[in-house]
Amino acid sequence: MFPLLETALAFALIMLTASLFVSAVVQVIINVGRYRSCVLIHMLRSLIHGFRTFHRDPEVVDPVTGRPAQDALSRSEACEMRFVHEVLADPVLHARSAKLAAGSDPARLALLVEYIDADDLITIAAGASVAVDAEGRERLLPGRWVSCGQGGAVETKRYATLEQFSAYVRRWFPTLEGTASQTFKQRARQLTLLVSMMVVLLFNFDGFRVLARLHENGASRARVVAQADTVMITADRLGERPSTQRPPDELRDATLEDFRLEMQKTATLLDEASLGIGWQESWIVQRFCAYRGDSPAASPTALQLLRDTLFWLAGLAFTCGMLSLGAPFWVTTFSQLIQLRNEVQRRKRQESASGAKPASGPLALPARERAVARPS
C-alpha cells in the first residue's frame, strides 16, 4: 500500500506545484489586464442603466410600448460612462492609493478601483447631487449622469432624486455585485484553463507518464516529497489555501516577482524529479524518431505509433484537466493524503509494537490452546 500512497502523494505535490505556477500566471494577467476593474465598471454601468430603465426614462424606454428603446445602450453610453468614471475617480476611493500617476484623468483613475460597496456609492452620489429646493431636502443626481442631451446639452430629470437612487442601490446592488463576482470567477476559470493548456503543451506535461515514473522510481518520489514544506509555504504566500483557512478579506495579488519565483521553483522541482517532463526527454519524440529510423531503438509499427500518440494526447488532456482544478484543490488533496499516510504509519507502528511483546502464560495462547491447557 505504501508505494501507491507515496505515488499519489508525490503526484499531488507535483500538480500543486504546477497549479501554483498557473495561478501566478493567471493573477499577473488579471492584475495587468485590470480584470477586476473592468468587471466593476460594467457592474456600475448596468446599475445606472437599470435605474434609468426602472423609472422609464424616455431615452432608454419607449414611452409607447414600454420596451427598451432601439439602440438604447449605445446612445446612453456617454452619460452612463460619465457616471461610472466620476464615481470611481472620486478622491475618497483613492485616499489610500499610492498610484497617483494617473493624475486627474477619470478613465485612468477608474481602472485603479477594484471594489466599491453600496454605502460608498450612495455617499459619492450624495456629494455630487444638486439641491433643487431652498431647504435642500430634494436633491437630484447630476444631469450628465442620466441625460444624453441634445447637441451636447444635458438636463436634470425629476425622477433621478438622491432618495430614489439610494433606494434602488440598496435594493439591487447585492444582486449586481453577486452577478459581477460570478462573471469575474468565470473569466478567471476560463483564463486558468487557457493557461493550463499552454503550460501543458510548453512543458509536454504528460500526467500518465508522470504517474508511471513515480510508481516505478522510489527515489523520484522521495525527491518530490522532500519539497513539500517549500511548496506549502509558497501556497500560503500566494493565498492559495482553502477558503475555510483564508481570511475572507484577503486578496490574492501575485506580482511579477512572484511569477519569476514560481517559474524557477517549478522548473527546478520538475527537473530534479527526472520524470520525463519536457520535450528534450519526451518518450513520444523518441517513438517518432524510432519510427523514422533516427534512433537505435526498435522501430514501432504505424499502428503502435498511432496508439502511443493517442495515449500521449490523453495524458496531456488529463494533466490539463487536473491543473484546471486549481491550487486550492491540490492543497486540500495533498493535506488529506499527508494525514492518511501519517495515520497508516501510526497504525503500522502500533501493530509492530503489539506484535513484538513476548507471549507468556495461557492468556497469550489462542482460544483453542487455552482450552487444552486449562487444568481439569
N, C-alpha and C positions, 0 to 999 in steps of 0.2 A: 504493500500500500504506500510505503514511503516514497518510492520513485515517482509514482503517479501524482502524489500530493506535492512533492517538490517540483515536479514539472509544471503543474498547474500554478504553483506559487511563482515560479520564475517567469512563466508566460504572462501572468497578471502584472508582474512588475515591469516587464518589457512593454506591455501595452499601456501601462500607466506612464512610463517614460515617454513613449511616442505620443500619447494623448496630451501630456503636458507641453510637448513641443508644438503640437497642433493648436492647443489652447493659447499658447503665447503668440503664435502667428495670427490667430483669429482676433485676439484682443488688440494687437498692434494695428491690424487692418481696421477694426472698429473705431479705435481712437483716432487714427489718421483720417479715416473717412467720415468722422463725426456722425456715426450711425445713430447714436442716442439723440443728438441734437436734431437731426433730420426727422426722426420719429416724433420728437416733441413739437417741432414746427408744424408738422402735418396734423398733430392732435389739436393744437390751438386753432389752426385754420378750420378744422372740422367743427370745433366748438363755436366759433363766431359765425360760421355759415349756418350751423344748426340753430343758433339763436335767432338769426335773421329769418330763417325758414319758419321757425316756430311762431313768430309774430307776423308771418305772411307779408314780408317786405316785398313790395311790387317789383323790386329789381331781381328778386330770386324766385318769387312765386307768381304765377299767372293769376291775376285777380279774378278772372272769369272762371277758369277751370279749377283753380286751387292746386294745380300741379306745378312742379318745378318749371321755371321758365326755360326756354330753349337757350342753350349756351350760358346758363346762369353762372356756372362755376368759372368759366373763362372770363366772363365780363366782370365778375366780382373779385377776381384775383387781386387787383391792385389795392383796393381798400382793405381786404381781409389780410393780405400780407403786410400792409402798414400796421394793422393791429398787432399781428404776430411780432414783427420786428420791434415795434415800440415797447411792447410788453417785455420781451426778452432782453432789450437793451436798457431797461430801467437800472439805474445805479444801485438799487437795493440788491439786485441779483448778482452784482459784480463787486460787492463791497469786500468780499474775501478773496477775490481773484487777483492773482499776480500777473495775469496775462492782459496787460493794458496796451499791447502793441496794436490792437485793433482800433484804437483811437475812439472816435465818435461815430464810426460807421455802423448803423443799426444792424445791417445784414450780417456783418462780420461779428459783431457782439452777440448776435442771436445764436451763432454757432458755438459760443463758449458755454452756453447754459444747457445742462443735460436733464434738469429736473425742476419742476415748479409745482406747488400744491395749490389747492383751491383758495386758501386764505391769502396766500401771496398774490394770486391773480386778482382777487377782489380788492385787495389793498392798493395794488397798482392802478386798477381801473378807477378806484375812488380818487386817487391822486390826479388822474388825468381828466376826470369828469368836470362838467361845466354846470354851475348853478343857473337855473332859469327863473327863479323867483327871488324876491327881495330877502326872504328869510333863509334862502339856501337849502330849503327842505327837499325840493325836487332837483335832482341832478341828472343830466343827460350825458351819455357817452359822447366822446368827440365825433363830430360828423364824418371825419375822414376814416373812422373805423367801420362805419356802417353804410356809407354812401359812396357810390362810384362817381357820382356827379356828372354833369353835362358840360363839356368844354372845360374840364378841369375844376369846376366849382363844385363844392360839396355842401350838403345841408344836414342839419341836425334832424333826428327823427324822434317823434314823440314817444314811440314805443320803447326806444333804447334808453330807458332810465337805469340808473345805477341799481335801484331796488330790483327791477325786473332781471337785470343781468346777474345780480348776486344770487337771486333765487334760482335762475337757470343753471348757473355754475354749480351751486350746491346740490342740485338735483342730478345733473348729468355728468359732472366732472369724474366721479368714480368710475362710471361706465366707460367714458372715453379713455381714462387712464388705464383701465384694465385692457381695453382693446389695443391701445398703443403698446403696452407691455407685452401682450401676446404677439403683436406684429414684430417687435424687436426680437423676441425669443425665436420666432420662426425664421427671421432673417439670419440670426446667429446660428441656428441649426443648419440652415442651407449653406452658410459660409463654412461651418465646421465640416460638413460633408464634402464640399468642394476642396477645401484644404487637405482633408484626409485622403482624397483621391490623388491629389498632386504629390503628397508625401509618399504614399504607397508606390506610385509609379517612379518617383525620383529615387527612392531607396530600394526599389524592387523588393518590397516587404511582403514576402510570401508566408502567411501565417501557418499554413500546413507544414512547410519545410522547417519553420522555426520550432513548432511543436515536436516534430520528429527529431531534430537535432538535440533539443533539450532532453527528450526522453532517452536518447542514446548516450549522451555525454554528461556524466555527473559533474565533471569539472566545470563545464559551461554553466550548469545550474548553480553551482556554488559561487562562481564569479558574479553571476547576475544577482543572486540573493544577497551577496555581500554589500551591494549598493543600496539596500533597502532604506537605510536611515537617511542617506543623502537625498534619495528621490522623495521620501515623505516630507522632508524639510522643504524641498522645493515646492511640493504640492501645497504645503501650508503657506509658503510665502506668496504664491500666486493666487491664494484664496480658493483653491480647488477642493476644499473639504466639503463633505455633505452639508446640506442646508441646515440640518439639525445641530451641527457643530459650528457653523459660521454665524457670527452676529448678523442680524437682519439688515443693518445699515452699512455693512462692509462692502466696498466697491472693489471689483477686480479691475486693475489698471496696469496691464503689462506695458513696459517701456521697451525701447529698442535694446537697452542693456539686458533686460530680462530675456528678450528674444535671442540675443547673442549667446548668453549663458546657456539657455536651453538647447540651442543648436549644438554647442560644443559638448554639453553633457550627454545629449542623446547620441551623438556620433561616437563619443568615447565609449559609452556603455555597450552599444551595439557592436562596435568593432572589437572590444575586448572579449565579448562573449563568443566570438567566432561562430556565428550562427548562419553564415552564408547570406547575410543581408547585403544588398548592393549588387551592382551589375558586374563587377570585376570577378566575383566568385560565384556568379549565378549558375545554378545547375541547368537551367533551361538554355542558357547560352552555350554551355558545354555540350548539351544534347544536340543543338543545331550545328555546332562545329563538328561533332562526331558524324552527324548525318551527311555533312558536306565533305567529309574526309579530311578536315583540317585538324583532327585530334587523333591521338593513338588509341583512344577508347573504341570499343566495339560500336559499329555504326547501327543505329536503330532503323527499323523499317519506317515507311511513311505512316503506317497505322499507329505504330508505337510513338512516333513523334507527335502525331495529332493527339493521342491520348495524353501524353505528357504536357502538351501545350494547354489543353483544356483543364488539366489538373492544376497547372500553374496559374491560369486565369481565375479558376475557382479560389485558389489561395489568395490572390490579390483582392478579389471581391470579399472574401471572408475577412481579411485584415481591414479593409475599408469599412465594413460594417461594424467591426469591433471598435475601431477608432472613433467612429461617429457616435458611439455611446457616451463619449465624454470622459474627461478625467475624474469627475466626482464618482461616477460608476465604478471605475477601476480602483479608486482609493478605497471605496467600501468593500469591493470584492477582495482586494489584497488584504485588508484588515481582517475580514472574515476567514480567509484562508490561513492567516497567521494564527488566529485564535484556534482554528481547527487543528493545525499542526501542533500547537502547544498542548492542546487537550489530549491528542493522540500520544504525544511523548510522555505526558504526565501519567496516563493510564499504563503505558508500557513500563515506566519506572515502577509504578505500584505493583504491577504483575510480577516484575522481576524481583522486587523486594519481598513479596509474599512467597514466591516460589523458592527463594534462597534459604528460608528458615528450615532448620533440621527437624525432621519428624520424630517425635518421641511419644511413647505411651499409646494406649489403644485409641485415644481420641484422634490421633493423626492417621489411623488406618481407614480405608474405605469401609462403608457401612457393612458389607458382607463379611469382611475380615474381622470387624469389631464383634459381629455376632458370633463368629467362631472362637475368637479369643476370649469372649466373656466367660468367666468361670460359672459352672453349673451349680 
